[in-house]
Amino acid sequence: MTDTLELSHWIGGEKVAGDRPGESHNPSDTRDIVARTPKGGAAEVDQAVVAATDAFEAWSEASPEVRFDVLDKAGSLIMERREQIGRLLSREEGKTVPEGIGETVRAARILKYFAGEALRAHGQNLASTRPGVEVQTYRQAVGVFGLITPWNFPIAIPAWKIAPAIAFGNTVVIKPAGPTPATAEALIAVLHEAGLPKGVVNMIIGDGDVGRAIVAHEGVTGISFTGSQGVGAGVAEGAVKRQARVQLEMGGKNPLIVLDDADLDRAVNIALDGSFFATGQRCTASSRLIVQDGIHDRFVAALAEKVAALRVGDALDPDTQMGPAVTEAQRDTSYKYIDIARESGGRIVTGGDRLTLDKPGWYVQPTLIADTAPDMRINTEEVFGPVASTIRVKSYEEALSVANGVEFGLSAGIVTSSLKHARDFQRRAKAGMTMVNLPTAGVDYHVPFGGSKKSSYGAREQGFAAVEFYTQIKTSYSAG
């Protein structure tokens, strides 16, 4: 085991501790307390919003080079400490060490990308319809943004929300996820070490009371939320009620279509990656494998062999290929849906049994379920674990219909050697992101991220699209 961290809120550039009644545990070994945490509430949120409001004018009016320098330096510091922070992430969230380090590197690159974006904010000069009048548009910061982030990417998602917010001159109050506060705090500490002025980024640790206080606070001008659809709907209602900007990312039930003409080995590896890496705890994970008749049985057999061979264990063990679920509740959710699928007629090809290892942890046996129907709950509700189900179809058109037949629409993939079907799929798949001969999970940090239907609401995240949410356009007229 490793030393237990003593965490604090960050308000106005200072650590604010108080009592620390909360704890985050290592899901690989629940005897290991990763951190002790304070429990914030409405009072701490109000203090943080005041600090962010006080910092807004100077930060938004500062030279963009100032914002560049902070973000660029923070990115460099995180890159230098990627192994240390990555191991903390793996210890606290349960990803394998390579996955934890990889996510940490992604966070560093996000910060550096948005350092550049701080210098690239631009507008237009336009001719007016009236002689002698000129029109100019430019972008301005909005104000204080409330950011509510999940546990499955505990440094990358805070980075991809904080970085554009402050790059464009806004200030921030962030609530990190309850199971992973230490990883988020590591990011906040690095930002301040990099020279971030007091009050520009504030962090309050706590439960849903903190999130609700952020959503309801009149001083918060915009809210970005990543989490479940149910909670997201309440966030949207609270924000719209007081006319705050709102952006929601709320998961997926992502399909991967495998056609008869697919390369079998490639299709199996794509499905294995998309469905089971990161313990299946990715909103872009492939949870529905829609497989055409001619390749179905061979695909299921080959994938089952690889799934059964996955080595589940302590995330910090270099031999581990899949770590534990993040919490007991998340582990139990996976097994609940496995049982539901079994009772509904699904065939457990591999996995499905309760998994007990040599140390207490929230381990889930990776599970592949065949012979399922599109309308079964295993195919319509998000599991968020290492569980994938297969649906047999006769044709491409049937596969596309099944893929589009759920209320989510985040990421959708197809494995095929047919250019015709690939291009048609890109046009007709009802999803915000499509993948051809690639896993549904795994996206770049410099391009827009988001879905359709109940997966997303509001402006896209990441890349060049982030400017739309975190700035407002001003149109100015002038006459000589």
Helices and strands as residue ranges (DSSP letters): E 5-6, E 9-11, E 14-16, E 22-25, E 33-37, H 42-61, H 64-80, H 82-93, H 97-120, E 124-127, E 133-141, E 144-148, H 156-167, E 171-175, H 181-193, E 201-203, H 208-216, E 222-226, H 229-241, E 245-249, E 254-258, H 264-276, G 277-280, E 286-292, H 293-309, H 328-343, E 347-350, E 367-370, G 377-379, E 387-393, H 396-403, E 408-409, E 411-415, H 419-428, E 433-436, E 452-453, E 456-457, G 463-465, H 466-470, E 471-479
